[in-house]
Amino acid sequence: MMKINNWYLVLPIVLGFIAVNLLPVRAAYDLSALCESGKWEAECNGISKEECEKLCNDCLKYLNDKSAQVQKEINQTGSEKKTLQNQVSSLGKKVKDLENQIAQSNLSIKVFTNQIGDTEQSIEETMKSIADQEQKIAELLRAAKEEDNKSFFEIFIMSENLADFFDNMLYLETLSQKNKDVLDNYYSLHEGLREKKTKLEDQTDQLKNLVIIQGEKKLETAETKKEREYYLGITEKEYQAKLAEKKDIDKKAAQISVRLFELVGQEGGGIEFGEAAKLAKYAEGLTGVKAALILAIIHQESRFGHNVGQCYVTDFETGNGTNLQGTYKARVMSPTRDVPPFLDVVKALGKDPKKTPVSCWIPMYSKGKPYGWGGAMGPAQFIASTWKSIRPDADALLGRTANPWVIKDAFVASAVLLKKNGAVSDPYTAACRYYAGQCNTAGKGYANTVTAKMKSFQNDLDVLTETGMLK
């Protein structure tokens, strides 16, 4: 057996190996216990920001998978025989799904709040860099001015010899190049700042809508629980009688046709559902996007913009304005992202930009700072920058300049954007992209709400079609 004489050399290695293996290792999280109960928030308080964000994303994936499974069970129950027991079971699963969606929105709000904080910090750092560059520019301009005051002859006379003269000329050339480099960097920083501010606006808009969706989900959860309690208190016979009564009511298409379809930005607050259905079918004929999806999107957007048409943007530099009565209102429209295309839109329509109503800002704050903007236009709640991207297609389909404040145009424009997002083959993904640009958690929350409304509207459209009131 080999004898180790230099034990003092080996001992540190052995002790190091033991120490490494005795280091505490964070146990894998029990996502079921943390994510569904909301305990993830308390856990986040004791870990780093990066670890918290990873935990939030893990919880989001867990809840997304859970929600998909529950939705599958709901669909399966819905296809089974309509009995009281199945109805109670279906409502119980729906409550669970809604609670999962509320938990998802809490997680998404946390993630977006962190991202907004990072973007705000990045903006502050960029502004400091811009201030430093401005100081350098001032110093270089002073130096250049001093040298510019010297004539070519003065430089030659002041030089001790020919080599010194050429050194002075080289200094002037170097000074000019420094000016150019500093100015290029200055402009680059300003462009970066503009992009970061646009990113911040997008993040805060998504956060604002997440809060609105969460509020709707909480109301829907309370209503579903109440409905489930009602069914728990009746007999199977009473339930079947209710089903028969509902079937009879559903066949009364006239009642559906005259139902008010809520539309913000529309005088009187809305139009009859029958008229909305015809507009949606018209847009479907032009684009191939399902009428029920168009109705669901318009209805959802109208709920987002319940204060639409209540403000004017009057200061195009700041985006501030007034309400319709003339009272000052802040953050009516993003001055960088939306004011320029908004001015183009109203100019093309012959409208006065300072007298064209748009949505007001819904006051929201993060760490004491305001975020988000108003400025959405018409029943479909298009912001001007989005309208600019789909207007050429809408113009072509309508055969004239599209107007976001005209109901028919709003339906067609929404269908155009949905089609661009793939709605003809995949309505769910299109709804995600319509709202968030991609199927992230915020987009999925929106898509869940829209597709649920889509099914309800499709039932109404089917009744109208069966009775010949809609073709």
LOTORPA-786091 format. One line per 5 residues: number of its first residue (from 1); their letters; for each residue x, y, z of C-alpha. Coordinates in Angstrom, 2 decimals. Example, Ala and Ser with C-alpha at 12.3 -4.5 7.8 and 13.67 -1.06 7.14 Angstrom:
// LOTORPA-786091
1) as) 12.30:-4.50:7.80 | 13.67:-1.06:7.14
// end
This chain:
// LOTORPA-786091
1) mmkin) 0.00:0.00:0.00 | 1.28:3.46:-0.93 | 2.28:5.57:2.03 | 1.44:9.29:1.95 | 4.27:11.25:3.53
6) nwylv) 3.18:14.72:2.42 | -0.19:14.51:4.18 | -0.22:18.26:4.78 | -0.49:18.76:0.99 | -3.43:16.38:0.61
11) lpivl) -5.41:17.51:3.65 | -6.65:20.86:2.18 | -7.93:19.05:-0.92 | -9.84:16.51:1.17 | -11.31:19.20:3.42
16) gfiav) -12.31:21.27:0.37 | -14.08:18.28:-1.16 | -15.99:17.67:2.08 | -16.94:21.36:2.39 | -18.28:21.55:-1.16
21) nllpv) -20.40:18.47:-0.66 | -21.76:19.81:2.62 | -22.90:23.14:1.11 | -26.67:23.61:1.43 | -28.55:22.92:-1.82
26) raayd) -31.91:24.55:-2.33 | -34.52:21.83:-2.54 | -36.74:21.73:-5.60 | -39.85:23.82:-5.11 | -43.22:22.16:-4.57
31) lsalc) -44.96:24.12:-7.32 | -48.37:22.76:-6.38 | -48.07:24.16:-2.85 | -46.43:27.45:-3.83 | -48.17:28.44:-7.05
36) esgkw) -51.79:27.59:-6.32 | -51.79:29.04:-2.80 | -50.01:32.28:-3.68 | -47.15:31.49:-1.27 | -44.67:32.17:-4.10
41) eaecn) -44.83:35.86:-3.18 | -43.56:35.25:0.36 | -40.87:32.95:-1.06 | -39.76:35.73:-3.43 | -39.08:38.01:-0.48
46) giske) -36.28:35.71:0.70 | -34.48:35.07:-2.59 | -32.71:37.12:-5.25 | -34.55:38.99:-7.99 | -33.28:36.52:-10.61
51) ecekl) -34.39:33.51:-8.54 | -37.78:35.14:-7.96 | -38.28:35.71:-11.68 | -37.37:32.07:-12.40 | -39.83:30.91:-9.73
56) cndcl) -42.55:33.12:-11.23 | -41.94:31.69:-14.70 | -41.94:28.12:-13.33 | -45.25:28.84:-11.59 | -46.69:30.35:-14.77
61) kylnd) -45.80:27.23:-16.74 | -47.24:25.00:-14.00 | -50.51:26.97:-13.89 | -50.74:27.13:-17.70 | -50.47:23.34:-17.86
66) ksaqv) -52.97:22.99:-15.01 | -55.40:25.37:-16.71 | -55.15:23.47:-20.01 | -55.94:20.21:-18.20 | -58.93:21.72:-16.38
71) qkein) -60.22:23.22:-19.64 | -59.96:19.79:-21.26 | -62.04:18.34:-18.42 | -64.60:21.14:-18.77 | -64.94:20.44:-22.50
76) qtgse) -65.33:16.73:-21.81 | -68.03:17.37:-19.21 | -69.78:19.73:-21.62 | -70.02:16.98:-24.24 | -71.63:14.56:-21.79
81) kktlq) -75.34:14.28:-21.07 | -76.70:17.44:-19.49 | -77.49:16.42:-15.94 | -77.48:18.42:-12.74 | -74.46:16.51:-11.46
86) nqvss) -72.48:17.25:-14.63 | -73.46:20.93:-14.48 | -72.29:21.26:-10.86 | -69.06:19.43:-11.71 | -68.47:21.64:-14.75
91) lgkkv) -69.01:24.83:-12.74 | -66.64:23.59:-10.04 | -63.95:23.01:-12.66 | -64.63:26.42:-14.16 | -64.12:28.05:-10.75
96) kdlen) -60.81:26.20:-10.40 | -59.75:27.32:-13.87 | -60.64:30.95:-13.12 | -58.71:30.82:-9.84 | -55.70:29.48:-11.77
101) qiaqs) -56.02:32.35:-14.24 | -56.16:34.89:-11.39 | -53.02:33.30:-9.91 | -51.37:33.54:-13.35 | -52.24:37.22:-13.60
106) nlsik) -50.71:37.83:-10.14 | -47.49:36.19:-11.32 | -47.51:38.10:-14.60 | -48.04:41.39:-12.77 | -45.00:40.58:-10.61
111) vftnq) -42.87:39.76:-13.68 | -43.99:42.87:-15.58 | -43.41:45.07:-12.52 | -39.83:43.77:-12.31 | -39.29:44.29:-16.03
116) igdte) -40.65:47.83:-15.79 | -38.25:48.51:-12.91 | -35.32:47.22:-15.00 | -36.34:49.35:-17.99 | -36.75:52.44:-15.80
121) qsiee) -33.28:51.89:-14.33 | -31.83:51.46:-17.82 | -33.50:54.72:-18.90 | -32.00:56.55:-15.90 | -28.52:55.21:-16.73
126) tmksi) -28.90:56.25:-20.38 | -29.99:59.75:-19.36 | -26.88:60.05:-17.15 | -24.72:58.97:-20.10 | -26.43:61.58:-22.29
131) adqeq) -25.70:64.26:-19.67 | -22.02:63.20:-19.65 | -21.89:63.38:-23.44 | -23.46:66.84:-23.39 | -20.69:67.97:-21.02
136) kiael) -18.02:66.56:-23.35 | -19.64:68.22:-26.36 | -19.61:71.58:-24.55 | -15.90:71.20:-23.71 | -15.00:70.19:-27.27
141) lraak) -17.01:73.05:-28.73 | -15.20:75.53:-26.47 | -11.83:74.11:-27.54 | -12.83:74.14:-31.20 | -14.04:77.75:-30.94
146) eednk) -10.72:78.84:-29.45 | -8.80:77.17:-32.28 | -11.19:78.45:-34.96 | -10.40:82.02:-33.87 | -6.79:81.48:-34.99
151) sffei) -6.01:82.01:-38.65 | -3.84:79.64:-40.66 | -1.08:82.31:-40.66 | -1.28:82.72:-36.84 | -0.85:78.99:-36.35
156) fimse) 2.17:79.05:-38.66 | 3.78:82.05:-36.87 | 3.13:80.58:-33.39 | 4.78:77.28:-34.35 | 8.46:77.08:-33.36
161) nladf) 9.33:75.01:-36.40 | 7.77:73.17:-39.31 | 7.28:69.98:-37.27 | 5.46:71.97:-34.57 | 3.24:73.54:-37.23
166) fdnml) 2.18:70.12:-38.56 | 1.56:68.94:-34.98 | -0.81:71.88:-34.47 | -2.63:71.10:-37.71 | -2.93:67.43:-36.68
171) yletl) -4.39:68.53:-33.32 | -7.10:70.50:-35.14 | -7.94:67.49:-37.27 | -8.04:65.22:-34.18 | -10.27:67.73:-32.39
176) sqknk) -12.67:67.68:-35.34 | -12.77:63.86:-35.31 | -13.42:63.84:-31.55 | -16.34:66.19:-32.11 | -17.75:63.79:-34.69
181) dvldn) -17.26:60.71:-32.48 | -18.86:62.34:-29.44 | -21.80:63.60:-31.49 | -22.31:60.15:-33.06 | -22.34:58.58:-29.59
186) yyslh) -24.72:61.29:-28.36 | -27.21:60.62:-31.17 | -26.88:56.86:-30.62 | -27.70:57.29:-26.92 | -30.76:59.39:-27.78
191) eglre) -31.98:56.73:-30.21 | -31.46:54.06:-27.56 | -33.37:56.19:-25.06 | -36.29:56.53:-27.47 | -36.41:52.76:-27.97
196) kktkl) -36.30:52.11:-24.23 | -39.13:54.58:-23.60 | -41.22:52.86:-26.28 | -40.48:49.50:-24.65 | -41.52:50.93:-21.28
201) edqtd) -44.80:52.19:-22.77 | -45.55:48.73:-24.19 | -44.74:47.04:-20.87 | -46.90:49.44:-18.86 | -49.81:49.08:-21.30
206) qlknl) -49.70:45.30:-20.89 | -49.50:45.66:-17.11 | -52.51:47.99:-17.13 | -54.60:45.55:-19.16 | -53.48:42.63:-16.98
211) viiqg) -54.91:44.44:-13.96 | -58.19:44.98:-15.84 | -58.38:41.32:-16.91 | -57.68:40.22:-13.35 | -60.58:42.32:-12.09
216) ekkle) -62.89:40.74:-14.66 | -61.75:37.23:-13.71 | -62.49:37.91:-10.04 | -66.01:39.05:-10.91 | -66.53:36.03:-13.17
221) taetk) -65.29:33.71:-10.41 | -67.75:35.18:-7.92 | -70.63:34.84:-10.41 | -69.68:31.22:-11.25 | -69.51:30.29:-7.56
226) kerey) -72.93:31.83:-7.05 | -74.31:29.88:-10.01 | -72.82:26.64:-8.68 | -74.39:27.26:-5.25 | -77.74:27.74:-6.96
231) ylgit) -77.52:24.40:-8.78 | -76.46:22.64:-5.58 | -79.77:23.75:-4.08 | -82.15:22.36:-6.73 | -83.28:18.88:-7.79
236) ekeyq) -82.60:17.05:-11.07 | -86.23:17.59:-12.10 | -85.97:21.33:-11.49 | -82.71:21.42:-13.45 | -84.23:19.69:-16.48
241) aklae) -87.13:22.15:-16.34 | -84.62:25.00:-16.38 | -82.88:23.49:-19.41 | -86.18:23.27:-21.28 | -86.97:26.87:-20.37
246) kkdid) -83.54:28.02:-21.56 | -83.91:26.17:-24.85 | -87.23:27.86:-25.46 | -85.75:31.27:-24.70 | -82.74:30.67:-26.96
251) kkaaq) -85.05:30.08:-29.89 | -86.57:33.50:-29.52 | -84.11:35.07:-31.91 | -85.86:38.40:-31.86 | -84.83:38.86:-28.25
256) isvrl) -81.22:38.21:-29.18 | -81.39:40.47:-32.19 | -82.50:43.51:-30.23 | -80.11:42.91:-27.37 | -77.74:45.84:-26.91
261) felvg) -74.20:45.05:-28.02 | -72.08:47.30:-25.83 | -69.78:49.52:-27.86 | -67.78:52.34:-26.38 | -67.06:55.31:-28.56
266) qeggg) -70.51:54.92:-30.08 | -73.24:57.47:-29.46 | -75.92:55.86:-27.30 | -73.47:53.33:-25.87 | -74.01:50.52:-28.36
271) iefge) -75.98:48.95:-31.21 | -78.45:46.09:-31.42 | -76.80:42.70:-31.40 | -78.45:41.81:-34.70 | -76.71:44.76:-36.35
276) aakla) -73.38:43.89:-34.72 | -73.78:40.31:-35.97 | -74.32:41.54:-39.55 | -71.21:43.73:-39.37 | -69.17:40.81:-38.03
281) kyaeg) -70.44:38.52:-40.81 | -69.58:41.23:-43.35 | -66.02:41.41:-41.98 | -65.85:37.60:-42.00 | -66.78:37.60:-45.69
286) ltgvk) -63.93:40.01:-46.46 | -61.23:38.34:-44.37 | -62.25:34.76:-43.52 | -62.02:35.48:-39.78 | -64.93:33.98:-37.81
291) aalil) -67.67:36.49:-36.98 | -67.92:35.17:-33.40 | -64.22:35.92:-32.83 | -64.60:39.45:-34.22 | -67.57:40.08:-31.91
296) aiihq) -65.63:38.74:-28.92 | -62.62:40.95:-29.66 | -64.71:44.10:-30.20 | -66.71:43.38:-27.03 | -63.55:42.81:-24.97
301) esrfg) -61.79:45.90:-26.32 | -64.86:48.00:-25.56 | -64.71:46.83:-21.96 | -61.04:47.83:-21.76 | -61.86:51.29:-23.03
306) hnvgq) -64.97:52.10:-21.04 | -63.81:55.72:-20.90 | -63.13:55.92:-24.64 | -63.96:59.15:-26.36 | -63.88:61.12:-23.12
311) cyvtd) -60.62:63.01:-23.72 | -58.84:65.24:-26.23 | -55.08:65.34:-26.70 | -54.19:69.03:-26.90 | -50.42:69.12:-26.26
316) fetgn) -48.66:67.05:-28.91 | -45.25:67.48:-27.26 | -46.25:65.98:-23.89 | -49.33:63.94:-24.85 | -51.43:65.72:-22.20
321) gtnlq) -54.90:67.10:-22.86 | -58.36:67.65:-21.40 | -61.61:65.81:-20.90 | -64.62:66.77:-23.01 | -65.54:69.43:-20.46
326) gtyka) -62.11:71.10:-20.70 | -60.60:69.86:-17.42 | -56.86:69.09:-17.62 | -55.97:65.41:-18.08 | -52.46:63.95:-18.07
331) rvmsp) -51.02:61.20:-20.32 | -53.86:61.21:-22.84 | -51.59:59.88:-25.61 | -48.00:58.70:-25.95 | -46.17:61.63:-27.59
336) trdvp) -43.46:59.44:-29.13 | -45.30:56.28:-30.16 | -48.82:57.45:-31.00 | -49.08:61.22:-31.52 | -47.30:61.28:-34.95
341) pfldv) -49.48:58.52:-36.52 | -52.57:59.98:-34.80 | -51.96:63.32:-36.54 | -51.68:61.44:-39.86 | -54.97:59.60:-39.20
346) vkalg) -57.01:62.70:-38.38 | -55.44:64.67:-41.23 | -56.48:61.97:-43.73 | -60.03:62.11:-42.32 | -60.21:65.91:-42.24
351) kdpkk) -60.64:66.01:-38.46 | -59.34:68.55:-35.94 | -56.74:66.62:-33.87 | -57.47:68.71:-30.77 | -61.21:68.03:-31.05
356) tpvsc) -61.14:64.33:-31.90 | -62.13:62.22:-28.85 | -59.88:59.38:-27.67 | -59.71:57.35:-24.48 | -58.43:59.00:-21.31
361) wipmy) -55.52:57.64:-19.28 | -56.57:55.21:-16.54 | -54.40:56.38:-13.60 | -51.98:53.62:-12.59 | -48.68:53.83:-10.74
366) skgkp) -45.63:51.66:-10.15 | -43.38:52.65:-7.23 | -45.02:56.05:-7.20 | -44.44:56.66:-10.92 | -47.31:56.88:-13.43
371) ygwgg) -47.36:54.38:-16.27 | -49.42:53.70:-19.38 | -51.27:56.07:-21.72 | -54.75:56.68:-23.05 | -55.29:57.57:-26.69
376) amgpa) -57.18:54.53:-28.01 | -59.52:55.29:-30.90 | -63.09:54.15:-31.53 | -65.06:51.00:-30.67 | -62.17:48.61:-31.38
381) qfias) -59.78:50.67:-29.21 | -56.94:50.91:-31.72 | -53.91:52.93:-30.69 | -52.68:55.08:-33.56 | -49.41:53.18:-34.12
386) twksi) -51.30:49.89:-34.57 | -53.92:51.53:-36.80 | -51.13:52.80:-39.05 | -49.91:49.22:-39.63 | -53.31:47.80:-40.71
391) rpdad) -54.89:50.83:-42.35 | -53.66:50.09:-45.93 | -55.37:46.67:-45.89 | -58.54:48.11:-44.32 | -58.60:50.90:-46.94
396) allgr) -58.28:48.33:-49.74 | -61.15:46.17:-48.42 | -63.47:49.13:-47.81 | -62.54:50.94:-51.03 | -61.97:54.20:-49.15
401) tanpw) -60.04:55.68:-46.23 | -60.86:53.63:-43.13 | -62.09:55.52:-40.07 | -61.49:53.96:-36.61 | -64.48:55.87:-35.19
406) vikda) -66.92:54.30:-37.69 | -68.37:51.00:-36.42 | -68.24:49.19:-39.75 | -64.61:50.20:-40.26 | -63.70:49.15:-36.72
411) fvasa) -65.09:45.65:-37.35 | -63.22:45.30:-40.65 | -59.96:46.66:-39.18 | -60.15:44.24:-36.24 | -60.67:41.37:-38.67
416) vllkk) -57.66:42.54:-40.71 | -55.40:42.52:-37.64 | -56.75:39.14:-36.52 | -56.11:37.68:-39.97 | -52.53:38.98:-39.91
421) ngavs) -52.15:37.15:-36.61 | -53.37:33.84:-38.08 | -57.00:33.85:-36.88 | -58.35:31.93:-39.89 | -56.57:28.75:-38.77
426) dpyta) -55.83:29.43:-35.08 | -58.21:31.86:-33.31 | -56.65:31.34:-29.86 | -53.10:32.23:-30.93 | -54.43:35.15:-32.98
431) acryy) -56.19:36.53:-29.89 | -52.92:36.21:-27.93 | -51.03:38.15:-30.59 | -53.83:40.70:-31.01 | -53.35:41.67:-27.38
436) agqcn) -49.70:41.05:-26.52 | -47.92:40.48:-29.83 | -47.15:36.91:-28.75 | -48.64:34.08:-26.70 | -47.06:35.04:-23.40
441) tagkg) -48.96:34.82:-20.12 | -50.67:38.17:-20.60 | -51.73:37.16:-24.11 | -53.06:33.80:-22.92 | -55.14:35.43:-20.19
446) yantv) -56.71:37.69:-22.80 | -57.19:34.80:-25.26 | -58.91:32.66:-22.60 | -61.46:35.42:-22.00 | -61.99:36.09:-25.71
451) takmk) -62.41:32.44:-26.74 | -64.95:31.91:-23.95 | -66.94:34.89:-25.26 | -66.49:33.58:-28.80 | -68.34:30.35:-27.92
456) sfqnd) -71.21:32.32:-26.40 | -71.48:34.61:-29.42 | -71.33:31.62:-31.77 | -74.41:30.15:-30.04 | -76.25:33.43:-30.59
461) ldvlt) -75.17:33.57:-34.24 | -76.35:29.98:-34.76 | -79.80:30.84:-33.38 | -80.07:33.89:-35.65 | -78.98:31.81:-38.64
466) etgml) -81.44:28.97:-37.89 | -84.34:31.42:-37.78 | -83.27:33.13:-41.01 | -82.50:36.45:-39.33 | -78.82:36.22:-40.29
471) k) -77.33:34.96:-43.52
// end
